[in-house]
Amino acid sequence: MKIAVLGAGVVGVTTAWYLAAEGHDVIVLDRASAPALETSFANGGQVSVSQTQPWANPGAPAQVLRWLGREDAPLLFRLRADPALFAWGMRFLVECLPGRTRRNTLDALALGLYSREALRALRGELALDYDQQTRGILQLYEDEAALADAAQRARELTAHGCRVDMLTREECFAVEPALVHAQVSLAGGAYAPDDESGDACKFTAALAHHCRERGVEFRFGSEIRSLRCEENLLHSVVVREKSGRTDEIGADACVVSLGSHSTPVLRSAGIAIPVYPVKGYSVTIPIQDHAAAPTASVTDEARKVVISRLGDRLRAAGTAEMAGYDTSLNRVRCEAIRNCARLWFPRASSYDRVEYWTGLRPATPGNVPLIGRTHIANLFVNTGHGTLGWTLACGSGKALAEIVAGRRPGLAFPFMEPRRAA
């Protein structure tokens, strides 16, 4: 079949790769000038299977209320007259129920384990280099009560196939010696030795190169305007080129992987999905003292900031801001992330030369992505990955290709079916 994949981020490109491996004729459409220039461009870098607990959890509502009015709050709802945000927020509250949180965590965990294995297989098959580190992810805690809660989660994750070890302060230093210089009082940590990190943008660009070698066509500078459907079938994708000219691209099937912009595009086909843009920020910092910089990726659990080493750079990223499709940089939030990195690794850099970035994460209320077939027979979706896009990308693309082929992927995950999508 000729299949149009909409979106050239990490999810769209992995989807294109696996579809091409099934023998399909694949074209990837994106409004940018190259792969991974939007949400996948400068994320936190973590392949964090151990961190699948969603933002929507029983403690979230009270925490959000405590953070109201704080411009540097890890999770910030900007109160505005936005019906979509109100509807999403109501569903978010439902997903905070204990049973829903546990289900969402285990669903994302199953896909994460599957995805991590797919990433490793791809890396071995194609000899990909994307500044990857395979020394695990260390979650850091300053508070004994938070550390005790983490121990309970670690036991459940380990029981479901994701090893997480609880470490004392001294054991954290053994895993990551650069932490001895931290200006933060460390109580202990949770260490997932099988987790990884790497530059999602470099990975996506490298995989796109291999996609081209396999015959995938990339058409950049093509903004997706709408989907043209008739009699329960998609007939074409309407795009606007950089020249301003409108064009229609026909396809036997279509996969929508446009991140937050999947929502308005799917709406043109009469499909409503609970995906809302959640703005995240990152700071990229040149490493000046390599011995004082981390080699394992770390997560500051209290501040919701992740820090990864990408070659000769430190990438610190985090926070979630509900502000619609606004992509303006908020300097207060950026500097809070930079200051967090400096607290943990003060000697790694002078922190005076930094690159700030922001991007929109496509979030569902429960942070579980939407993968599968819609009620339009030849229209599929692979979107809504929220904070886990890099973590779940390879597994999502592989699973979607199997669904297109008419096979059921071999993992316990609630894949979309036509009646559910409708």
BELFEN-V671871 format. One record per helix or strand of 2 or more residues. SS is the DSSP state (A for helix, B for strand). FROM is the first residue (numbers start at 1). TO is the last residue. Records with the same first field share a line. If there is no record, write none. Layout:
SS->FROM-TO + FROM-TO
This chain:
B->2-6 + 25-29 + 46-47 + 75-77 + 137-141 + 165-168 + 188-192 + 196-197 + 217-219 + 222-230 + 233-241 + 246-250 + 253-256 + 276-286 + 297-300 + 305-310 + 313-322 + 354-363 + 370-373 + 379-383
A->10-21 + 49-51 + 60-67 + 83-95 + 98-126 + 144-159 + 169-175 + 177-181 + 200-213 + 259-267 + 290-292 + 331-344 + 386-404 + 418-421
